[in-house]
């Protein structure tokens, strides 16, 4: 194989690995509330989410176009730059997953790419207007908008259902949650899978395999859809536990309102090509469902720690991406990228082995939410993880 062939193979492998981590990191965005309320058993929930992520990935390419050409100057980007950016995104994603923090996979990826581009070509290589308008502003506004919609929906639902017996209300909204959670999974596929499609397309443009404004080829779409679907099926139980019980003691009507708000905001943003963080949207919706229910306990301290992680994600992943690029340049050429790839694989393996010592599984989550652990205990353990 030629040096360029090896580089493109490493970039595609790293991109699909990131897509897989994105899947299990973000499963909780769609299914945490449905699992928490008992609308769906944990393993069935992630299986449904996996299938719908796969379907959603084929519905739109607007976000992929934003990532491929709307954030950095493509003629200044090399395969090494793209690979280093992916390294930054993967390491931040896995680190926050290990701690159970629902941080943004999208911002980890974008931060890594921007950081490595800055290290390689300087500030003029970044399209700052596109970064602010299609990444930073949606990151600030989307959880607020989703929270307001979820709060209004929750308030309306409880007022309309005041005369309905509790058991009938819970049963009805649990059925409704299956539909609303499914819509979030579908929306997640339309938004998050496309980000990796955009990165691989950016790498192919940098390699000269595609023209400057080319769209993602079919093989890229299919492989990214499969990777995020498989990652979703893997679970991500740590983040599911945090979103499902760490923020609000959630009931079925709240869950349906939160999921409906999330799906609406994510699908609308995908239509306009905004690289939205589904984690921010889902968290804002869950908090809004707590605000909208009279007497609900919202754990603002946990939300504050999550928000701090959100603020850190772009710069932290950017720093890792810049360091990864510097490491490849020190060694030089294909050998440098290969060496960083081996180091990245070693870090991933170490995190995985560490996670096995304190494993959070579907059975753990199911037993906790069935009552073997009290909400106070769960809140305490979730807060410690954060």
QUICOR-V366173 format. One record per residue. SS is DSSP state (~ for helix, > for strand, _ for the rest). PHI is phi in degrees with one decimal (none if undefined). D_FIRST is the distance of its C-alpha to the first C-alpha in Angstrom with 1 decimal. Layout:
# QUICOR-V366173
ss: {SS,SS}
phi: {PHI,PHI}
d_first: {D_FIRST,D_FIRST}
This chain:
# QUICOR-V366173
ss: {_,_,~,~,~,~,~,~,~,~,~,~,~,~,~,~,~,~,~,~,~,~,~,~,~,~,~,~,~,~,~,~,~,~,~,~,~,_,_,_,_,~,~,~,~,~,~,~,~,~,~,~,~,~,~,~,_,_,_,_,_,~,~,~,~,~,~,~,~,_,_,>,_,~,~,~,_,_,~,~,~,~,~,~,~,~,~,~,~,~,~,~,~,~,~,~,~,~,~,_,_,_,_,_,~,~,~,~,~,~,~,~,~,~,~,~,~,~,~,~,~,_,~,~,~,>,_,~,~,~,~,~,~,~,~,~,~,~,~,~,~,~,~,~,~,~,~,~,~,~,~,~,~,~,~,~,~,~,~,~,_,_,_,_,_,~,~,~,~,~,~,~,~,~,~,~,~,~,~,~,~,~,~,~,~,~,~,~,~,~,~,~,~,~,~,~,~,~,~,~,~,~,~,~,~,~,_,_,_,_,_,_,_,_,_,_,_,~,~,~,~,~,~,~,~,~,~,~,~,~,~,~,~,~,_,_,~,~,~,~,~,~,~,~,~,~,_,>,_,_,_,~,~,~,~,~,~,~,~,~,~,~,~,~,~,~,~,~,~,~,~,~,_,_,_,_,_,~,~,~,~,~,~,~,~,~,~,~,~,~,~,~,_,_,_,_,_,>,_,~,~,~,~,~,~,~,~,~,~,~,~,~,~,~,~,~,~,~,~,~,~,~,~,~,~,~,~,~,~,~,~,_,~,~,~,~,~,~,~,~,~,~,~,~,~,~,~,~,~,~,~,~,~,~,~,~,~,_,_,_,_,~,~,~,~,~,~,~,~,~,~,~,_,_,~,~,~,~,~,~,~,~,~,~,~,_}
phi: {none,-76.0,-58.3,-65.7,-64.5,-64.9,-62.3,-65.8,-65.1,-65.7,-65.2,-63.3,-61.8,-65.0,-64.6,-69.0,-64.1,-62.6,-59.4,-63.1,-63.9,-60.1,-61.0,-78.1,-69.3,-104.8,-54.9,-62.3,-57.6,-92.3,-113.7,-59.6,-70.7,-66.7,-70.6,-63.3,-88.0,85.0,-66.6,-139.1,-64.8,-52.7,-70.3,-66.7,-59.9,-71.3,-66.8,-62.0,-61.4,-61.7,-63.9,-74.0,-61.8,-61.5,-64.5,-60.8,-63.0,-95.4,-85.1,-156.7,-126.1,-64.4,-68.9,-59.0,-64.6,-62.3,-66.7,-69.8,-140.9,-105.1,-117.5,-133.1,-74.8,-62.9,-73.0,-102.3,-96.5,-114.0,-60.8,-63.9,-62.0,-63.6,-62.3,-61.7,-63.1,-63.8,-60.0,-61.8,-65.4,-64.9,-65.3,-66.3,-59.0,-69.7,-63.4,-71.6,-61.9,-59.4,-84.0,74.7,-95.3,-76.3,-85.5,-88.7,-63.2,-60.4,-72.1,-63.0,-65.7,-64.7,-60.1,-62.2,-64.7,-65.0,-62.6,-68.3,-66.2,-60.1,-65.8,-85.2,-129.7,90.7,-64.6,-69.2,-81.7,-99.1,-86.4,-62.6,-61.7,-64.1,-63.4,-71.1,-74.3,-109.1,-128.8,-69.0,-62.2,-60.0,-65.0,-78.3,-83.2,-62.0,-67.2,-67.9,-63.0,-62.1,-64.0,-65.3,-63.3,-65.1,-63.2,-64.4,-64.6,-64.0,-59.4,-63.9,-61.6,-67.0,-70.6,-70.1,-99.6,-59.0,-91.2,-89.4,-55.8,-57.6,-65.6,-68.7,-63.2,-62.1,-62.7,-65.3,-74.9,-64.2,-64.6,-62.2,-63.4,-59.4,-69.5,-70.1,-66.2,-63.5,-65.5,-64.3,-62.3,-62.3,-64.2,-60.2,-63.2,-68.9,-104.9,-77.6,-61.6,-67.8,-65.6,-71.3,-56.5,-63.5,-67.6,-64.3,-62.0,-59.8,-65.0,-67.2,-67.1,-61.8,-82.1,84.6,-77.4,-131.3,-72.5,-60.0,-117.0,-71.6,-91.3,-63.6,-66.2,-60.0,-64.0,-69.1,-60.4,-65.3,-66.4,-68.7,-61.0,-66.7,-64.2,-70.2,-66.5,-65.5,-63.2,-61.1,-65.1,-67.6,111.3,93.1,-65.6,-62.6,-71.1,-58.5,-62.9,-64.0,-71.0,-74.4,-132.0,-75.3,-102.4,-144.2,-77.2,-98.4,-110.5,-56.6,-60.7,-64.5,-60.2,-66.7,-64.7,-64.7,-66.7,-64.1,-64.0,-60.6,-61.2,-63.1,-67.8,-65.3,-64.5,-64.9,-66.7,-62.0,-63.5,-93.7,80.7,-77.3,-83.6,-82.0,-88.4,-65.8,-64.8,-61.0,-64.5,-62.9,-66.2,-60.3,-65.4,-65.0,-62.5,-62.3,-67.0,-73.5,-65.6,-75.8,-100.7,-60.1,85.0,-71.4,-95.1,-104.0,-89.9,-67.3,-64.8,-64.1,-61.3,-64.5,-67.1,-64.6,-62.3,-61.9,-64.9,-61.6,-62.3,-77.8,-59.0,-57.9,-67.3,-65.7,-63.9,-63.2,-63.5,-63.1,-61.8,-65.4,-64.7,-63.3,-64.9,-60.5,-64.7,-66.1,-73.0,-61.2,-79.0,93.5,63.2,-64.0,-62.5,-65.1,-63.5,-63.9,-65.1,-66.4,-60.7,-63.4,-63.5,-61.8,-61.8,-65.7,-64.3,-61.9,-62.2,-62.9,-64.7,-63.9,-64.5,-64.7,-67.2,-67.3,-73.7,-128.5,-66.1,-112.8,-117.7,-59.8,-68.4,-59.9,-61.1,-63.6,-69.3,-61.5,-83.4,-85.2,118.8,-72.9,-125.4,-74.3,-57.7,-64.4,-65.4,-63.4,-61.8,-64.5,-69.1,-65.9,-62.0,-65.7,-64.6,-82.2}
d_first: {0.0,3.8,6.6,8.1,5.9,6.4,9.9,10.8,10.1,12.3,14.8,15.3,15.7,18.1,19.9,20.6,21.8,24.1,25.3,26.2,28.1,29.8,31.0,32.7,33.9,35.7,37.1,40.4,40.7,41.5,43.0,44.6,48.0,48.1,47.4,50.0,52.7,52.1,51.2,48.0,47.1,44.0,41.6,42.8,42.5,38.8,38.1,39.9,38.1,34.7,35.5,37.0,34.1,31.9,34.4,34.9,31.3,31.7,35.0,34.1,31.3,33.6,32.3,28.6,29.6,31.4,28.4,25.9,28.3,31.6,31.0,28.8,28.2,24.9,24.4,24.6,22.1,18.5,15.8,16.9,20.4,19.8,18.1,21.1,23.5,22.3,22.7,26.3,27.1,25.9,27.8,31.0,30.9,30.7,33.3,35.8,35.2,36.1,39.3,40.1,40.2,39.6,37.7,35.7,32.1,32.0,33.3,30.9,28.0,29.6,30.8,27.4,25.9,29.0,29.0,25.5,26.2,29.5,27.9,25.4,27.6,31.1,33.7,33.6,30.2,31.8,33.9,36.8,39.0,36.5,35.9,39.6,40.6,38.0,37.2,39.9,43.0,42.0,41.4,44.9,46.7,45.0,46.4,49.8,50.0,48.7,51.2,54.1,53.3,53.1,56.3,58.2,57.0,57.9,61.3,62.1,61.1,63.3,66.2,66.0,65.7,68.6,70.8,68.2,68.4,65.6,64.3,64.1,62.4,59.8,59.1,58.8,56.4,54.2,53.7,53.1,50.5,48.3,48.1,47.7,45.0,43.2,43.4,41.9,38.9,38.4,38.8,36.3,33.6,34.5,34.0,31.6,28.9,28.6,27.9,24.5,24.0,24.9,22.5,19.4,20.9,21.3,17.7,16.8,19.6,18.4,14.9,17.0,16.1,19.8,23.0,25.0,27.3,25.3,26.2,24.0,22.3,23.7,20.7,20.9,24.6,24.5,21.9,23.9,27.1,26.2,24.9,28.2,30.2,29.0,29.5,33.0,33.8,32.9,36.0,36.2,39.7,40.3,40.1,42.0,44.8,45.1,45.3,47.5,50.1,49.4,50.6,53.4,55.3,54.3,56.2,55.3,56.8,55.0,51.7,52.0,53.0,50.1,47.5,49.0,49.0,45.3,44.2,46.3,44.9,41.2,41.4,43.3,40.8,37.8,39.8,40.0,36.3,37.4,34.8,37.5,37.4,38.6,39.5,41.9,43.4,43.9,45.4,47.8,48.9,49.7,51.7,53.4,54.4,56.1,57.9,59.1,60.7,64.0,64.1,60.4,59.0,56.0,54.2,53.8,52.8,49.7,48.9,49.3,46.8,44.3,45.0,44.4,40.9,40.3,41.3,39.0,35.9,34.7,35.3,34.2,30.8,30.6,31.3,28.6,26.1,27.2,27.0,23.5,22.5,24.6,22.9,19.4,21.0,22.8,19.7,17.7,14.3,11.3,13.2,16.3,15.0,13.5,17.0,18.9,17.1,18.3,21.7,21.9,21.3,24.0,26.4,26.0,26.7,29.7,31.2,30.9,32.6,35.2,35.9,36.5,39.4,41.1,39.8,41.3,41.1,42.6,45.6,46.2,46.3,48.5,51.0,51.3,52.0,54.3,56.6,55.8,55.0,57.3,56.1,57.2,55.2,52.1,52.6,53.0,49.8,47.8,49.2,48.2,44.6,44.6}
